[in-house]
């Protein structure tokens, strides 16, 4: 596969070309001084006009040796100049102009997104979130203010908006009004609080999952409007304790949750008008695919029912927790049987 050279490679080529060009000018000047006996200034002038092919007349008539030397000087000199020009044009296109075109293409792709996720913060936690979203093949946009971190997200192939995620304009660029979920995953609890406030002000319907590093920050982020507050330290502590007490169960749930099992995966299906599940009973969902098992049902009110009965009616905003093959889950959630 042919790949376009990177900006760094083009810069290396440019430096190499300039070095060769300098050697040719020096060799040409010395050659005319030795072969034709020109002064330094005349020899330099003759070399530059020859390499540049501007068509000026010779400083003095050349003898046979001078003409042969000029032929070689033209061949190598013009070739080097052409190499420099093409490298310079490529550097401009791949550099500033290429970056501008890349930003334009990225903005266009973001504007086309609907029902996507917005990831605010691409630190250690944000990077893991992005990796999981990629594995799930979920559309998302990264919002990051740190230039170095932003470049890392771009290099990973993610859609990125540069700026403060607590800014109205930045979230508008990320498509907050069309987004399904916003994940406030910055390293600052106060920053995540402001991000949540801004997101909910622009789109009250967006589902906000916020990170809280300190336990005392959880209540504040919830008051700001976060629908879920996650403490990485609390989760890791709980995970370590369970790994010590029930290691096999933790491995089992992890395999299902992240979809690394070749046959089964855990999934969550929301009851909406578009899903076609509203008004059905759990038995209808089960009958539509024998491969999918219903593990739990979370009501829109927040109540969680583990192992719901078949007569449980699905209401708007409910969420089904199911396990089964990915293709079977996709089929049953899109075309439920009645």
C-alpha positions as CSV (number, residue, x, y, z in Angstrom):
1,X,0.0,0.0,0.0
2,X,1.4,3.4,-1.0
3,X,1.4,6.0,1.8
4,X,1.9,9.7,1.6
5,X,5.0,10.9,3.4
6,X,4.6,12.5,6.8
7,X,5.4,16.1,7.5
8,X,8.5,15.0,9.4
9,X,9.7,12.9,6.4
10,X,9.1,15.9,4.1
11,X,11.1,18.1,6.3
12,X,14.0,15.6,6.3
13,X,13.8,15.5,2.5
14,X,13.8,19.3,2.4
15,X,16.9,19.6,4.5
16,X,18.6,16.9,2.4
17,X,17.7,18.7,-0.8
18,X,19.0,22.0,0.5
19,X,22.3,20.3,1.5
20,X,22.7,18.8,-2.0
21,X,21.9,22.2,-3.5
22,X,24.5,23.9,-1.4
23,X,27.1,21.3,-2.5
24,X,26.2,21.8,-6.2
25,X,26.5,25.6,-5.9
26,X,29.9,25.2,-4.1
27,X,31.1,22.6,-6.6
28,X,29.9,24.7,-9.6
29,X,31.7,27.9,-8.3
30,X,34.9,26.0,-7.7
31,X,34.7,24.3,-11.1
32,X,34.3,27.5,-13.0
33,X,37.2,29.0,-11.1
34,X,39.5,26.1,-11.9
35,X,38.3,25.3,-15.5
36,X,37.6,28.8,-16.8
37,X,39.7,30.9,-14.4
38,X,36.7,33.0,-13.3
39,X,36.8,35.2,-10.3
40,X,34.8,33.9,-7.3
41,X,31.9,36.3,-8.0
42,X,31.9,35.5,-11.7
43,X,32.0,31.8,-11.0
44,X,29.2,32.1,-8.4
45,X,27.1,34.1,-10.8
46,X,27.6,31.7,-13.7
47,X,26.7,28.7,-11.4
48,X,23.5,30.3,-10.1
49,X,22.3,31.4,-13.5
50,X,23.1,27.9,-14.9
51,X,21.3,26.0,-12.2
52,X,18.3,28.5,-12.2
53,X,18.1,28.2,-16.1
54,X,17.2,31.9,-16.3
55,X,18.9,32.1,-19.8
56,X,21.4,34.9,-19.1
57,X,24.5,35.0,-21.3
58,X,27.7,33.5,-20.1
59,X,30.2,35.6,-18.2
60,X,32.8,34.8,-20.9
61,X,32.8,32.3,-23.8
62,X,33.3,28.7,-22.5
63,X,35.9,26.3,-23.9
64,X,35.1,22.6,-24.4
65,X,35.9,21.7,-20.8
66,X,33.6,24.5,-19.5
67,X,30.8,23.4,-21.7
68,X,31.0,19.8,-20.6
69,X,31.1,20.9,-17.0
70,X,28.0,23.2,-17.6
71,X,26.1,20.2,-19.1
72,X,26.6,18.2,-15.9
73,X,25.9,21.2,-13.7
74,X,22.5,21.8,-15.5
75,X,21.5,18.1,-15.2
76,X,22.3,17.8,-11.5
77,X,21.4,21.4,-10.6
78,X,18.0,21.5,-12.3
79,X,17.1,18.1,-10.9
80,X,17.9,19.2,-7.4
81,X,15.9,22.4,-7.8
82,X,12.9,20.4,-9.1
83,X,13.3,18.0,-6.1
84,X,13.3,21.0,-3.7
85,X,10.3,22.6,-5.3
86,X,8.2,19.4,-5.3
87,X,9.2,18.7,-1.7
88,X,8.3,22.3,-0.6
89,X,4.9,22.1,-2.3
90,X,4.2,18.7,-0.6
91,X,5.3,20.1,2.7
92,X,2.9,23.0,2.4
93,X,0.0,20.7,1.5
94,X,0.8,18.1,4.2
95,X,1.6,20.8,6.7
96,X,-0.5,23.9,7.3
97,X,-2.9,23.3,4.4
98,X,-3.2,19.6,5.1
99,X,-4.0,20.4,8.8
100,X,-6.6,22.9,7.8
101,X,-8.2,20.4,5.4
102,X,-8.1,17.7,8.1
103,X,-9.8,20.0,10.5
104,X,-12.5,20.8,8.0
105,X,-13.1,17.1,7.2
106,X,-13.3,16.3,10.9
107,X,-15.8,19.1,11.5
108,X,-17.9,17.8,8.7
109,X,-17.9,14.2,10.1
110,X,-18.8,15.5,13.6
111,X,-21.7,17.5,12.1
112,X,-23.1,14.4,10.6
113,X,-23.1,12.4,13.9
114,X,-26.4,11.7,15.6
115,X,-27.1,9.9,18.9
116,X,-23.3,9.8,19.5
117,X,-21.2,10.0,22.7
118,X,-19.1,13.0,23.8
119,X,-15.9,12.1,25.8
120,X,-14.6,15.1,27.7
121,X,-11.0,14.4,28.7
122,X,-8.5,12.1,27.1
123,X,-6.3,11.3,30.1
124,X,-5.6,7.9,31.5
125,X,-9.3,7.2,32.2
126,X,-10.5,8.9,29.0
127,X,-8.1,6.9,26.9
128,X,-9.5,3.6,28.4
129,X,-13.1,4.8,27.7
130,X,-12.2,5.6,24.1
131,X,-10.6,2.2,23.7
132,X,-13.8,0.5,25.0
133,X,-16.0,2.7,22.7
134,X,-13.9,1.7,19.7
135,X,-14.2,-2.0,20.6
136,X,-18.0,-1.5,20.8
137,X,-18.0,0.3,17.5
138,X,-19.7,3.3,19.0
139,X,-19.5,6.8,17.5
140,X,-18.0,9.4,19.8
141,X,-16.2,12.7,19.8
142,X,-13.3,13.6,22.1
143,X,-13.1,17.1,23.7
144,X,-9.7,18.0,25.0
145,X,-8.0,21.3,25.8
146,X,-4.4,20.0,26.2
147,X,-2.6,20.3,22.8
148,X,-0.3,17.3,23.4
149,X,-3.1,15.1,24.7
150,X,-5.3,16.2,21.8
151,X,-2.6,15.2,19.3
152,X,-2.5,11.8,20.9
153,X,-6.2,11.4,20.4
154,X,-6.0,12.5,16.8
155,X,-3.1,10.0,16.2
156,X,-5.4,7.3,17.6
157,X,-7.9,8.1,14.9
158,X,-10.6,9.7,17.0
159,X,-12.8,12.7,16.1
160,X,-11.5,15.5,18.3
161,X,-12.7,19.0,19.2
162,X,-10.1,21.2,20.9
163,X,-11.1,23.4,23.7
164,X,-12.6,23.6,27.2
165,X,-15.5,21.1,27.6
166,X,-17.2,23.5,30.0
167,X,-17.6,26.0,27.2
168,X,-20.9,26.3,25.4
169,X,-19.2,26.8,22.0
170,X,-16.9,23.8,22.3
171,X,-19.8,21.5,23.3
172,X,-21.9,22.9,20.4
173,X,-19.0,21.9,18.1
174,X,-19.0,18.4,19.5
175,X,-22.8,18.2,18.7
176,X,-24.1,18.3,22.3
177,X,-27.7,18.9,21.1
178,X,-27.6,15.7,19.0
179,X,-25.6,13.6,21.4
180,X,-27.0,10.6,23.4
181,X,-24.4,10.6,26.2
182,X,-21.7,12.9,27.6
183,X,-18.9,11.4,29.6
184,X,-17.2,13.9,31.9
185,X,-13.8,12.2,32.4
186,X,-11.4,15.0,33.1
187,X,-8.9,14.8,36.0
188,X,-10.6,17.6,37.9
189,X,-13.8,17.0,39.9
190,X,-14.7,20.7,39.7
191,X,-14.1,20.6,36.0
192,X,-16.4,17.6,35.6
193,X,-19.0,19.5,37.6
194,X,-18.9,22.5,35.3
195,X,-18.9,20.3,32.2
196,X,-22.1,18.6,33.6
197,X,-23.8,21.9,34.2
198,X,-23.0,23.2,30.8
199,X,-24.1,20.0,29.0
200,X,-27.4,19.8,30.9
201,X,-28.1,23.5,30.2
202,X,-27.6,22.9,26.4
203,X,-29.3,19.6,26.2
204,X,-31.3,18.5,29.3
205,X,-32.0,15.1,27.7
206,X,-28.4,14.1,27.3
207,X,-27.3,11.3,29.6
208,X,-24.3,12.4,31.6
209,X,-21.8,10.0,33.2
210,X,-19.3,11.9,35.3
211,X,-16.1,11.0,37.0
212,X,-15.6,11.9,40.7
213,X,-12.1,11.3,42.2
214,X,-13.1,12.3,45.7
215,X,-16.1,10.8,47.6
216,X,-17.2,14.2,48.8
217,X,-17.4,15.3,45.1
218,X,-20.0,12.8,44.1
219,X,-23.0,14.6,45.7
220,X,-21.9,17.9,44.1
221,X,-21.6,16.3,40.6
222,X,-25.1,14.7,41.1
223,X,-26.5,18.1,42.0
224,X,-25.0,19.5,38.8
225,X,-27.2,17.1,36.9
226,X,-25.1,14.0,36.3
227,X,-27.2,10.8,35.8
228,X,-24.3,8.5,36.8
229,X,-21.3,9.3,39.0
230,X,-18.3,7.0,38.8
231,X,-15.5,6.9,41.2
232,X,-12.5,5.1,39.6
233,X,-10.9,4.6,43.0
234,X,-14.1,3.1,44.6
235,X,-14.5,0.8,41.5
236,X,-11.0,-0.4,41.6
237,X,-11.1,-1.0,45.3
238,X,-14.4,-3.0,44.9
239,X,-12.9,-4.9,42.0
240,X,-9.8,-5.8,43.9
241,X,-11.8,-7.0,46.9
242,X,-14.1,-9.2,44.7
243,X,-11.1,-10.5,42.8
244,X,-9.7,-11.8,46.1
245,X,-13.0,-13.2,47.3
246,X,-14.6,-14.4,44.1
247,X,-11.9,-14.3,41.3
248,X,-13.7,-16.6,38.9
249,X,-16.9,-14.6,39.1
250,X,-15.1,-11.3,38.4
251,X,-13.3,-12.8,35.4
252,X,-16.6,-14.2,34.1
253,X,-18.4,-10.9,34.3
254,X,-15.5,-9.0,32.8
255,X,-15.4,-11.4,29.8
256,X,-19.1,-10.8,29.2
257,X,-19.1,-7.1,29.9
258,X,-16.3,-6.2,27.5
259,X,-17.5,-8.6,24.8
260,X,-14.3,-10.7,24.6
261,X,-16.3,-13.9,24.6
262,X,-16.6,-15.4,21.2
263,X,-20.2,-16.6,21.9
264,X,-21.8,-14.4,24.6
265,X,-21.8,-10.8,25.7
266,X,-23.7,-8.6,28.1
267,X,-25.8,-5.7,26.6
268,X,-28.3,-3.1,27.7
269,X,-31.3,-2.3,25.5
270,X,-33.3,0.8,26.1
271,X,-37.1,0.8,25.6
272,X,-37.9,3.7,23.2
273,X,-40.4,4.3,20.4
274,X,-37.8,3.6,17.9
275,X,-36.8,0.2,19.5
276,X,-40.3,-1.2,19.1
277,X,-40.2,-2.6,22.6
278,X,-42.7,-0.2,24.2
279,X,-45.8,-2.1,25.4
280,X,-44.4,-5.5,25.0
281,X,-44.0,-8.0,27.8
282,X,-40.7,-9.7,28.7
283,X,-42.1,-13.0,27.4
284,X,-42.4,-11.4,23.9
285,X,-38.8,-10.4,24.0
286,X,-37.7,-13.9,25.2
287,X,-39.9,-15.6,22.5
288,X,-38.3,-13.5,19.7
289,X,-34.9,-15.2,20.3
290,X,-34.1,-18.2,22.3
291,X,-30.5,-17.3,22.3
292,X,-31.0,-14.1,24.3
293,X,-31.5,-14.3,28.1
294,X,-33.0,-11.5,30.2
295,X,-30.9,-10.9,33.4
296,X,-32.5,-7.8,34.7
297,X,-34.9,-4.9,34.1
298,X,-34.3,-1.4,35.2
299,X,-37.4,0.8,35.4
300,X,-37.4,4.4,34.2
301,X,-37.8,5.3,37.9
302,X,-34.4,3.7,38.6
303,X,-35.8,0.5,40.3
304,X,-33.8,-2.6,39.3
305,X,-35.5,-6.0,39.0
306,X,-33.2,-9.0,38.8
307,X,-34.6,-11.8,36.8
308,X,-37.9,-10.1,35.9
309,X,-41.0,-12.3,35.3
310,X,-42.3,-12.9,31.9
311,X,-45.4,-10.9,32.6
312,X,-43.5,-7.7,33.3
313,X,-44.6,-5.0,30.8
314,X,-41.9,-2.8,29.2
315,X,-42.5,0.9,29.6
316,X,-40.9,3.9,28.0
317,X,-37.5,4.5,29.4
318,X,-37.0,1.0,30.8
319,X,-33.7,-0.8,30.2
320,X,-33.3,-4.5,29.7
321,X,-30.0,-6.2,30.7
322,X,-29.5,-9.2,28.5
323,X,-26.9,-11.8,27.6
324,X,-26.4,-13.6,24.3
325,X,-24.6,-13.5,20.9
326,X,-24.1,-10.0,19.6
327,X,-25.9,-10.6,16.3
328,X,-28.9,-12.2,18.1
329,X,-29.1,-9.2,20.5
330,X,-29.0,-6.8,17.6
331,X,-31.7,-8.7,15.8
332,X,-34.1,-9.0,18.8
333,X,-33.7,-5.3,19.8
334,X,-34.4,-4.1,16.2
335,X,-37.3,-6.4,15.3
336,X,-39.0,-7.6,18.5
337,X,-41.7,-10.2,18.1
338,X,-45.3,-9.3,19.2
